[in-house]
């Protein structure tokens, strides 16, 4: 099992919408990850996820050791929320998930995303 911080999921959420996936125990084919519920990925979805992860890994490798990510808009404060993060923490999470993707493909497993 790999855990990804919610702020990181929200930061990369648009690109996660490109992943072919299934919901309802492989009954409904869809795109992306269900934020609150289970999502199932077959080999195609896992390969897409891993490609997206590798793109983000390459981007974050260029970041300074501590960086600030722009998050969602806070209508009450009238500004975007910011999240101060350590590059190594982000890379560690993304790399662990990438390793899991590779193992799943090699062993012909599925991946299950459980949401928050």
C-alpha positions as a Markdown table, in Angstrom:
| # | Residue | x | y | z |
|---|---|---|---|---|
| 1 | Unk | 0.0 | 0.0 | 0.0 |
| 2 | Unk | 1.2 | 3.5 | -0.8 |
| 3 | Unk | -0.2 | 6.7 | 0.7 |
| 4 | Unk | -0.1 | 10.0 | -1.1 |
| 5 | Unk | -0.7 | 13.3 | 0.7 |
| 6 | Unk | -4.0 | 14.9 | -0.2 |
| 7 | Unk | -2.4 | 18.2 | -1.1 |
| 8 | Unk | -0.3 | 16.3 | -3.7 |
| 9 | Unk | -3.4 | 14.5 | -5.2 |
| 10 | Unk | -5.2 | 17.9 | -5.4 |
| 11 | Unk | -2.1 | 19.5 | -7.1 |
| 12 | Unk | -1.9 | 16.8 | -9.8 |
| 13 | Unk | -5.6 | 16.0 | -10.0 |
| 14 | Unk | -6.1 | 17.3 | -13.6 |
| 15 | Unk | -3.5 | 14.9 | -15.0 |
| 16 | Unk | -5.1 | 12.0 | -13.0 |
| 17 | Unk | -8.2 | 12.6 | -15.0 |
| 18 | Unk | -6.5 | 11.1 | -18.0 |
| 19 | Unk | -6.3 | 7.6 | -16.5 |
| 20 | Unk | -8.7 | 5.0 | -17.9 |
| 21 | Unk | -10.3 | 3.4 | -14.9 |
| 22 | Unk | -13.3 | 1.4 | -13.5 |
| 23 | Unk | -15.7 | 2.0 | -10.7 |
| 24 | Unk | -18.2 | -0.3 | -9.1 |
| 25 | Unk | -16.0 | -3.4 | -9.1 |
| 26 | Unk | -15.1 | -3.1 | -12.8 |
| 27 | Unk | -18.7 | -2.6 | -13.9 |
| 28 | Unk | -18.5 | 1.1 | -15.0 |
| 29 | Unk | -15.6 | 2.2 | -17.3 |
| 30 | Unk | -14.6 | 5.8 | -16.6 |
| 31 | Unk | -11.7 | 8.2 | -16.6 |
| 32 | Unk | -9.7 | 9.4 | -13.5 |
| 33 | Unk | -9.8 | 8.5 | -9.9 |
| 34 | Unk | -12.9 | 8.7 | -7.6 |
| 35 | Unk | -11.9 | 11.2 | -4.9 |
| 36 | Unk | -14.2 | 9.7 | -2.3 |
| 37 | Unk | -14.6 | 6.1 | -3.3 |
| 38 | Unk | -12.8 | 3.1 | -4.9 |
| 39 | Unk | -11.3 | 3.1 | -8.4 |
| 40 | Unk | -9.9 | 0.1 | -10.1 |
| 41 | Unk | -7.0 | 0.2 | -12.6 |
| 42 | Unk | -6.2 | -2.5 | -15.1 |
| 43 | Unk | -2.9 | -2.8 | -17.0 |
| 44 | Unk | -3.9 | 0.1 | -19.3 |
| 45 | Unk | -4.8 | 2.4 | -16.4 |
| 46 | Unk | -1.7 | 1.4 | -14.4 |
| 47 | Unk | 0.6 | 2.1 | -17.4 |
| 48 | Unk | -1.1 | 5.5 | -17.9 |
| 49 | Unk | -0.8 | 6.3 | -14.2 |
| 50 | Unk | 2.9 | 5.4 | -14.2 |
| 51 | Unk | 3.6 | 7.6 | -17.2 |
| 52 | Unk | 1.9 | 10.5 | -15.5 |
| 53 | Unk | 3.9 | 9.8 | -12.3 |
| 54 | Unk | 7.1 | 9.8 | -14.2 |
| 55 | Unk | 6.3 | 13.1 | -15.8 |
| 56 | Unk | 5.6 | 14.7 | -12.3 |
| 57 | Unk | 8.8 | 13.1 | -10.9 |
| 58 | Unk | 10.8 | 14.7 | -13.7 |
| 59 | Unk | 9.2 | 18.1 | -12.9 |
| 60 | Unk | 9.7 | 17.9 | -9.2 |
| 61 | Unk | 13.3 | 16.8 | -9.6 |
| 62 | Unk | 13.9 | 20.4 | -10.9 |
| 63 | Unk | 12.3 | 22.0 | -7.8 |
| 64 | Unk | 14.2 | 23.6 | -5.0 |
| 65 | Unk | 14.5 | 21.5 | -1.8 |
| 66 | Unk | 11.7 | 23.4 | -0.2 |
| 67 | Unk | 8.9 | 24.8 | -2.5 |
| 68 | Unk | 5.5 | 26.3 | -2.2 |
| 69 | Unk | 2.6 | 24.8 | -4.3 |
| 70 | Unk | -0.4 | 26.8 | -5.3 |
| 71 | Unk | -3.6 | 24.9 | -4.3 |
| 72 | Unk | -7.3 | 25.6 | -4.4 |
| 73 | Unk | -8.9 | 29.0 | -4.3 |
| 74 | Unk | -10.3 | 30.1 | -0.9 |
| 75 | Unk | -13.3 | 32.3 | -1.6 |
| 76 | Unk | -13.5 | 33.5 | 2.0 |
| 77 | Unk | -9.8 | 34.7 | 2.0 |
| 78 | Unk | -10.0 | 35.9 | -1.6 |
| 79 | Unk | -6.7 | 34.1 | -2.6 |
| 80 | Unk | -5.3 | 30.8 | -3.5 |
| 81 | Unk | -4.1 | 28.5 | -0.7 |
| 82 | Unk | -0.4 | 27.7 | -0.6 |
| 83 | Unk | 1.3 | 24.5 | 0.7 |
| 84 | Unk | 4.9 | 24.6 | 1.7 |
| 85 | Unk | 6.5 | 21.2 | 0.9 |
| 86 | Unk | 9.8 | 19.4 | 0.9 |
| 87 | Unk | 10.8 | 18.1 | -2.5 |
| 88 | Unk | 12.2 | 14.9 | -1.2 |
| 89 | Unk | 8.8 | 14.1 | 0.5 |
| 90 | Unk | 7.0 | 14.6 | -2.8 |
| 91 | Unk | 9.5 | 12.6 | -4.8 |
| 92 | Unk | 9.5 | 9.8 | -2.3 |
| 93 | Unk | 5.7 | 9.4 | -2.5 |
| 94 | Unk | 5.6 | 9.6 | -6.3 |
| 95 | Unk | 8.5 | 7.1 | -6.7 |
| 96 | Unk | 6.9 | 4.6 | -4.3 |
| 97 | Unk | 3.7 | 4.7 | -6.3 |
| 98 | Unk | 5.7 | 4.3 | -9.5 |
| 99 | Unk | 7.4 | 1.2 | -8.1 |
| 100 | Unk | 4.0 | -0.2 | -7.2 |
| 101 | Unk | 2.8 | 0.4 | -10.7 |
| 102 | Unk | 5.8 | -1.5 | -12.2 |
| 103 | Unk | 5.2 | -4.4 | -9.8 |
| 104 | Unk | 1.5 | -4.5 | -10.7 |
| 105 | Unk | 2.3 | -4.6 | -14.4 |
| 106 | Unk | 5.0 | -7.2 | -14.1 |
| 107 | Unk | 2.7 | -9.5 | -12.0 |
| 108 | Unk | -0.5 | -8.8 | -13.9 |
| 109 | Unk | -2.2 | -7.3 | -10.9 |
| 110 | Unk | -4.8 | -4.6 | -10.7 |
| 111 | Unk | -4.5 | -1.5 | -8.5 |
| 112 | Unk | -7.2 | -0.2 | -6.3 |
| 113 | Unk | -7.4 | 3.5 | -5.2 |
| 114 | Unk | -9.5 | 3.9 | -2.1 |
| 115 | Unk | -10.1 | 7.7 | -2.2 |
| 116 | Unk | -9.7 | 9.8 | 0.9 |
